[in-house]
Amino acid sequence: MRYLPDFGYSAQVLTTSAFGGREDEGVLRAWEPLAAYRWLFNKEVRGGRAPSTNRTRPGLLRRLGRLCLVPDLQVTWIPFAFWRALRALRRGKPDLIYSSYPPASAHLLGLLLKRQTDLPWVADFRDSWIYDPLDPELQESPYRWALETRLEEAVLRSADAIVVATEAVAEHLRLTYPEAAERIYVITNGFEPGDFPRSDPPPVGDPLRIAHTGSFSISHPQRTPQPLFLALKDMLADDPSWAQRLHFDLVGALSEEEQRAAQELVEAGLLHLEGPQARAEAIAYQQRAHVLLLVDHARPWVSSNVPGKFYEYLAAERPVLALGSEGMVQRMVRELQAGVFARIDDPVAIRKTIEELYDRFCRGELAVRRDPHFLQPYHRRELTRSLAQVFDHLVQS
């Protein structure tokens, strides 16, 4: 929303009061009943901080919550948010309503407000809700899958514009809801250019430095670096000199299980656990690397999402070692010539890909320099321009 005023729009954001923060002219807050539940069971929230993971809730209560609170735990926020939003809409007389997923409950609120006010409504899905869900439990519950499919259909039929972050999500929705095809727009994730000053990679010469910034399973329960660790252990077993030829920096929080799995590689000197860092320092690690590591979780279907980290890696002008499922990341790595790809569930393929990267590194063939015009479509200001054009279309018509 930072750049919307440049294109003639100002936004009033409605969010939860669960995590504190002030209310002002630009931000409205509605009470969320589950805030009390979070306060009871999460000491980070009691200390005034947002929770670092969603796995602090007791197992039985969490399972009951996922069964009863559909599409997500934020559904209890809707009645209070609806009342708060109606007051703001009647007072401010806005041009349109904009809702953003996740959580999916935000779209249900948008649907209610659309039916109550008949204002133009933009539903921004970003990633797929049903086909390639952020919540892995959705695919495991036929009850939830059927109900949420109907909710998605209601949103797609009522929204005046639907925004998604990848062509794969757009293709799926256009096939599933052909009557909505002309209302679906692709606006990718992107990056802030000022965060990524141009820098030369370290000089060629051992070791090959590979960096990953961010977390794995803490961000998504199915995302894991374990296959990578297996590949690296296999390489060390065959040739211990890999510990001098490769240098991996993992910058971010790791779970206890991930730390235990990494211990052998840490002791060998190949893997370096740098822990959570401030954003500026994390970007500095990217600039000190020759290659940037992207890990996505395995899926039994073709993946449709592209992590936001991918676009930041493009801005850092380093080749990407992408590990994931066949799908959108693989497609973009190939089309943008952004690096190399291997399936995350295939340690043998991961090992082969790392060895090929090292060979290219030794030959001095890893350097990436992109024309600034190539990256401009992924600048956040340009992406905001595209969103404003969607708004213009609705407001003018």
Stockholm file with secondary structure:
# STOCKHOLM 1.0

chainA/1-397         MRYLPDFGYSAQVLTTSAFGGREDEGVLRAWEPLAAYRWLFNKEVRGGRAPSTNRTRPGLLRRLGRLCLVPDLQVTWIPFAFWRALRALRRGKPDLIYSSYPPASAHLLGLLLKRQTDLPWVADFRDSWIYDPLDPELQESPYRWALETRLEEAVLRSADAIVVATEAVAEHLRLTYPEAAERIYVITNGFEPGDFPRSDPPPVGDPLRIAHTGSFSISHPQRTPQPLFLALKDMLADDPSWAQRLHFDLVGALSEEEQRAAQELVEAGLLHLEGPQARAEAIAYQQRAHVLLLVDHARPWVSSNVPGKFYEYLAAERPVLALGSEGMVQRMVRELQAGVFARIDDPVAIRKTIEELYDRFCRGELAVRRDPHFLQPYHRRELTRSLAQVFDHLVQS
#=GR chainA/1-397 SS CTTGGGGTCCCCEEEESTTCCCCCSSEEEECCTHHHHHHHHCHHHHTTCCCSCSCCSCHHHHHHHHHHSCSCGGGGGHHHHHHHHHHHHHHHCCSCEEEESSSTHHHHHHHHHHHHHCCCEEEEEESCSSSSCSSGGGGGCHHHHHHHHHHHHHHHHHCSEEEESSHHHHHHHHHHCGGGGGGEEECCCCBCGGGCCCCCCCCSSSCEEEEEESCSTTTCTTCCSHHHHHHHHHHHHHCTTHHHHEEEEEESCCCHHHHHHHHHHHHHTSEEECCCCCHHHHHHHHHTCSEEEEECCCCSSCBCCCCHHHHHHHHHTCCEEEEECSBHHHHHHHHTTCEEEEETTCHHHHHHHHHHHHHHHHTTCCCCCCCHHHHGGGBHHHHHHHHHHHHHHHHHC
#=GC SS_cons         CTTGGGGTCCCCEEEESTTCCCCCSSEEEECCTHHHHHHHHCHHHHTTCCCSCSCCSCHHHHHHHHHHSCSCGGGGGHHHHHHHHHHHHHHHCCSCEEEESSSTHHHHHHHHHHHHHCCCEEEEEESCSSSSCSSGGGGGCHHHHHHHHHHHHHHHHHCSEEEESSHHHHHHHHHHCGGGGGGEEECCCCBCGGGCCCCCCCCSSSCEEEEEESCSTTTCTTCCSHHHHHHHHHHHHHCTTHHHHEEEEEESCCCHHHHHHHHHHHHHTSEEECCCCCHHHHHHHHHTCSEEEEECCCCSSCBCCCCHHHHHHHHHTCCEEEEECSBHHHHHHHHTTCEEEEETTCHHHHHHHHHHHHHHHHTTCCCCCCCHHHHGGGBHHHHHHHHHHHHHHHHHC
//
